[in-house]
Amino acid sequence: MTLFAAVLVVVLIAIAGFACMVARLVRPAGSSAVSLEWLDEFAIEKYAPMERLLRETDYAFLSQQRGFEPAIAKRLMGERKRIFREYLRQLRVDFQRLVALADIMIVHSPNDQASLVSEVWRQRRHFYWNLTVLEFRFLFAPFGAQVCGIKEVLAAVESMRVCVNDLTPAALHAA
């Protein structure tokens, strides 16, 4: 009976952790800077360093250098993880800004945009699914899991940007 209770506790903790992570991912991050000017300045390329931040090759190179100490690699990995986590946070904020812009464009459109509403929801599901998978991989990286899936998350953000750009009348971009 105690083994069953222990397994039950572990499963409940895992479910609670998953629920907290999903709630954190989808809660609004604030859309204070949602504007067409922001959209014109937004570039997915600013997230390109994410793909290089957690590469193991840097640590292999570092370990070959004279004066190397494992504490140096550990500190570097900690700093890179912190930076990666901040990139993820900012990426989520930017995606939510894109969704907010899409919602504004759809609401103020003179035409029926039912197909675009479903497309925005599809892209949201796609983004949050890929972000959740990436978060789990990042969470389990200390146990040997590879942190991959960054390209899929970035592709989802770029797809939403294109959708919002297509919704925006050309006259508004020129203004």
C-alpha positions in Angstrom: 0.0 0.0 0.0 2.9 2.4 0.7 4.4 1.9 -2.8 1.0 2.7 -4.3 0.7 5.9 -2.1 4.3 7.0 -3.1 3.5 6.5 -6.8 0.3 8.3 -6.4 2.0 11.3 -4.7 4.6 11.4 -7.5 2.0 11.3 -10.2 -0.1 14.1 -8.5 3.0 16.2 -8.1 3.8 15.7 -11.8 0.3 16.6 -12.8 0.3 19.7 -10.6 3.7 20.8 -12.1 2.4 20.3 -15.6 -0.8 22.3 -14.8 1.3 25.1 -13.3 3.6 25.2 -16.4 0.7 25.3 -18.8 -1.0 28.0 -16.8 2.2 30.1 -16.8 2.6 29.6 -20.6 -0.9 30.7 -21.5 -1.5 33.5 -19.1 -1.5 36.9 -20.7 1.9 38.6 -20.4 0.6 42.0 -21.0 0.1 43.7 -24.4 1.2 47.2 -23.5 3.4 47.6 -26.6 0.9 46.2 -29.2 1.0 48.5 -32.2 1.7 48.5 -35.9 5.0 50.2 -35.1 6.0 47.3 -32.9 4.9 44.9 -35.7 7.1 46.7 -38.2 10.1 46.5 -35.9 9.5 42.9 -34.9 12.1 40.5 -36.3 12.3 36.8 -35.5 16.0 36.9 -36.1 16.6 38.3 -32.7 15.9 34.8 -31.4 18.5 33.1 -33.5 21.0 32.9 -30.6 18.7 30.6 -28.8 19.8 27.7 -31.0 23.4 28.1 -30.0 23.0 28.9 -26.3 22.8 25.3 -25.0 25.2 23.6 -27.4 27.6 21.1 -25.8 30.4 21.9 -28.3 31.3 25.0 -26.4 31.9 23.1 -23.2 34.0 20.5 -25.0 36.1 23.3 -26.4 36.3 25.0 -23.0 37.4 21.8 -21.3 40.4 21.6 -23.7 41.7 25.0 -22.6 44.6 25.4 -20.2 43.4 26.4 -16.7 40.0 24.9 -17.2 38.0 24.1 -14.1 34.6 22.4 -14.0 33.2 25.3 -12.0 33.8 27.6 -14.9 31.7 25.3 -17.2 29.0 25.0 -14.5 28.8 28.8 -14.1 28.7 29.3 -17.8 25.9 26.7 -18.2 23.9 28.4 -15.4 24.2 31.8 -17.1 23.3 30.4 -20.5 20.2 28.6 -19.0 19.1 31.9 -17.4 19.5 33.7 -20.8 17.7 30.9 -22.6 14.8 31.1 -20.1 14.6 34.9 -20.6 14.5 34.3 -24.4 11.6 31.9 -23.9 9.8 34.4 -21.8 10.2 37.2 -24.3 9.2 34.9 -27.2 6.0 34.1 -25.4 5.3 37.8 -24.8 6.0 38.6 -28.5 3.7 35.8 -29.6 1.0 37.1 -27.3 1.4 40.5 -28.8 1.0 39.1 -32.3 -2.2 37.3 -31.2 -3.5 40.5 -29.7 -2.8 42.3 -32.9 -4.5 39.5 -34.9 -7.5 39.8 -32.6 -7.7 43.5 -33.1 -7.4 43.2 -36.8 -10.1 40.5 -37.0 -12.5 42.5 -34.8 -12.1 45.7 -36.8 -12.2 44.0 -40.2 -15.1 45.0 -42.4 -15.3 41.4 -43.7 -16.2 38.2 -42.0 -13.0 36.7 -40.7 -14.2 33.3 -39.4 -11.6 31.3 -41.3 -8.9 33.6 -39.9 -10.2 33.2 -36.4 -9.8 29.5 -36.7 -6.3 29.9 -38.2 -5.3 32.1 -35.3 -6.5 29.5 -32.8 -4.7 26.7 -34.8 -1.5 28.7 -34.6 -2.0 29.4 -30.9 -2.4 25.6 -30.2 0.6 24.9 -32.4 2.8 27.5 -30.6 1.8 26.5 -27.1 2.2 22.8 -27.8 5.7 23.3 -29.2 6.6 25.7 -26.4 5.4 23.2 -23.8 7.5 20.4 -25.4 10.5 22.7 -25.4 9.9 23.7 -21.8 9.8 20.0 -20.8 13.0 19.2 -22.8 14.7 22.2 -21.1 13.4 21.0 -17.7 14.8 17.5 -18.3 18.1 18.6 -19.9 20.1 17.9 -16.7 19.0 14.3 -17.0 20.4 14.0 -20.5 17.5 15.1 -22.6 18.4 17.2 -25.7 16.9 20.7 -25.8 15.6 20.7 -29.3 12.4 22.1 -30.9 13.5 25.7 -30.9 13.1 25.9 -34.7 9.5 24.7 -34.4 8.6 27.3 -31.8 10.3 30.1 -33.9 8.4 28.9 -37.0 5.1 29.1 -35.1 5.9 32.7 -34.1 6.9 33.6 -37.7 3.8 32.0 -39.0 1.7 34.2 -36.7 3.6 37.3 -37.7 2.9 36.5 -41.4 -0.8 36.0 -40.6 -1.0 39.3 -38.7 1.0 41.1 -41.5 -1.5 39.7 -44.0 -4.4 41.0 -41.9 -3.0 44.5 -41.7 -4.1 46.7 -44.5 -1.2 48.0 -46.7 -2.4 51.6 -46.1 -1.8 51.2 -42.4 1.8 49.9 -42.9 2.6 52.9 -45.2 1.3 55.4 -42.6 
